[in-house]
Amino acid sequence: MMKKSQDERIAQMTFASVYPLYVAKVTKKGRTEEELLVVISWLSGYSQSEIIQLSKSATTFEEFFTLARLNPNAALIKGVICGYKVEDITNPLTQKVRYLDKIVDELAKGKSLEKIIRTQ
């Protein structure tokens, strides 16, 4: 049996399996789930209630981002996450998931919502 590529594994991961980890990461650093919902909503175009529903479903990251309305400023998200520069990731889905990881990381590191929600 062939080993799945990292891109395939990411595509098949469920949003519900990762969301509690995001919540734990940001709340451990003194941020709130509400702030987490704000940044995920900004990136994905989902409402906060839709994100909560998705966090309780079997929706894969592939499905999550297929239905998302990615913020046009998402391309302004730069930097290294999981050892990769997000701007250099060539697989579109993997790049979107890493955008999400990056903004969660920025929130946990104390960056202001205004800076995370890139407006220019």
C-alpha positions in Angstrom: 0.0 0.0 0.0 1.3 3.4 -1.0 1.9 6.0 1.7 -0.4 9.0 1.4 1.3 12.3 0.6 1.2 15.1 3.2 -1.2 16.9 0.9 -3.6 13.9 0.8 -3.4 13.5 4.5 -4.2 17.2 5.1 -7.1 17.1 2.6 -8.7 14.1 4.4 -8.3 15.5 8.0 -11.5 16.7 9.5 -11.9 20.3 10.7 -13.5 18.8 13.8 -10.3 16.9 14.7 -8.2 20.1 14.5 -10.5 22.8 15.9 -10.2 21.7 19.6 -6.4 21.9 19.2 -6.7 25.4 17.9 -9.0 26.4 20.8 -6.5 24.8 23.3 -3.6 26.5 21.7 -5.0 30.0 21.8 -6.8 29.8 25.2 -3.6 28.4 26.8 -2.0 31.7 25.7 -4.7 33.9 27.1 -6.8 34.4 24.0 -10.4 33.5 23.6 -12.4 31.1 21.4 -14.3 34.2 20.3 -11.1 35.7 18.9 -10.3 32.4 17.2 -13.8 32.4 15.5 -13.1 36.0 14.3 -9.9 35.1 12.6 -11.2 31.8 11.1 -14.3 33.7 9.9 -12.1 36.4 8.3 -10.1 33.8 6.4 -12.9 31.4 5.4 -15.9 33.6 4.9 -17.9 31.3 7.1 -20.0 32.9 9.9 -19.1 32.1 13.4 -22.1 29.8 13.8 -21.2 27.9 10.6 -17.7 27.4 12.0 -19.1 26.0 15.3 -21.3 23.6 13.2 -18.4 22.5 11.1 -16.3 21.9 14.2 -18.9 19.3 15.2 -19.2 17.6 11.8 -17.2 15.2 9.7 -16.2 17.9 7.2 -12.8 17.4 5.8 -10.4 20.3 5.1 -10.9 19.6 1.4 -14.7 20.1 1.9 -14.2 23.0 4.3 -12.1 25.0 1.8 -14.1 24.0 -1.3 -17.1 25.7 0.3 -15.2 28.5 1.9 -15.1 32.1 0.4 -11.4 32.7 1.0 -10.6 36.2 1.9 -8.9 38.0 -1.0 -6.2 39.3 1.4 -5.3 35.7 2.5 -2.3 35.9 0.1 -0.9 38.6 2.4 -0.4 35.9 5.1 3.4 35.2 5.0 5.9 33.4 7.1 6.9 29.9 8.2 4.6 27.4 9.6 5.5 23.7 10.2 8.8 24.4 8.6 7.4 25.7 5.3 7.0 29.3 4.0 3.2 29.6 3.4 3.7 31.8 0.4 5.9 29.0 -1.3 3.4 26.1 -0.8 2.3 25.0 -4.3 -0.7 22.7 -3.4 -3.6 25.2 -3.1 -5.5 23.2 -0.4 -2.4 22.7 1.7 -1.6 26.4 1.4 -5.1 27.3 2.6 -4.8 25.0 5.6 -1.4 26.5 6.4 -2.8 30.0 6.2 -5.3 28.8 8.8 -2.5 27.3 10.9 -0.5 30.5 10.6 -3.2 32.9 11.7 -4.1 30.6 14.7 -0.4 30.7 15.6 -0.3 34.5 15.3 -3.3 34.8 17.6 -1.6 32.5 20.1 1.5 34.5 20.0 -0.4 37.7 21.0 -0.6 39.4 17.7 -3.5 41.9 17.6 -6.7 41.0 15.7 -6.2 44.1 13.5 -2.7 42.7 12.4 -4.0 39.2 11.8 -7.0 40.4 9.8 -4.9 41.8 7.0 -6.6 44.7 5.3 -3.9 45.7 2.9 
